[in-house]
Amino acid sequence: MVLIVEDEPDVAETYKLWLQEEYEVRMAQNGDEGLEMLDESVDVVLLDRMMPGLSGDEVLEQIREGDLSCRVAMVTAVEPDFDILEMGFDAYLSKPIRSAQLHETVENLLERSEYDSLLQEYYSLVEKQATLEATKSSAELAESDDYTALTEEIAGMKGELSDALGGIEDDDDFIATLRGLNEGDEN
């Protein structure tokens, strides 16, 4: 089940049309309505960041405090800044987005739902790192203590995961092993 929380009806309807053949889709027009529609059947939330009433940031905070197991993708026109490091999203998509990008994100988030919590946290941090690297200059990244802490945390988690997976050192082997774990779960 995918829950779209988007205050622009045309945008929400477009996302629904793109996804409805493969997924059951619910739509909410604002943050309050989104929280009301959220239950254990929701696997992925596509959440606009800037909405009247409860913002996407506030909705995300309540989702995480509610300890629901859904994955959350921020789908927004808000340019990401270092404040995203404190947010509990799983993916960050900058509008405008394409159908293929939305499908790929939903599919990836559903796959991640099957991973244990360490892998989920690792992927969430890597997503934040990639988002910042795509939008910030090398100089801005180098000057940010928060970004440095993020990269160190990712490296530490990668070490923990590598140890748990049998001491994988090479990045390509690491990625292949993670993919293999996921494919093994499907059999």
Disulfide bonds with the S-S distance in Angstrom:
none
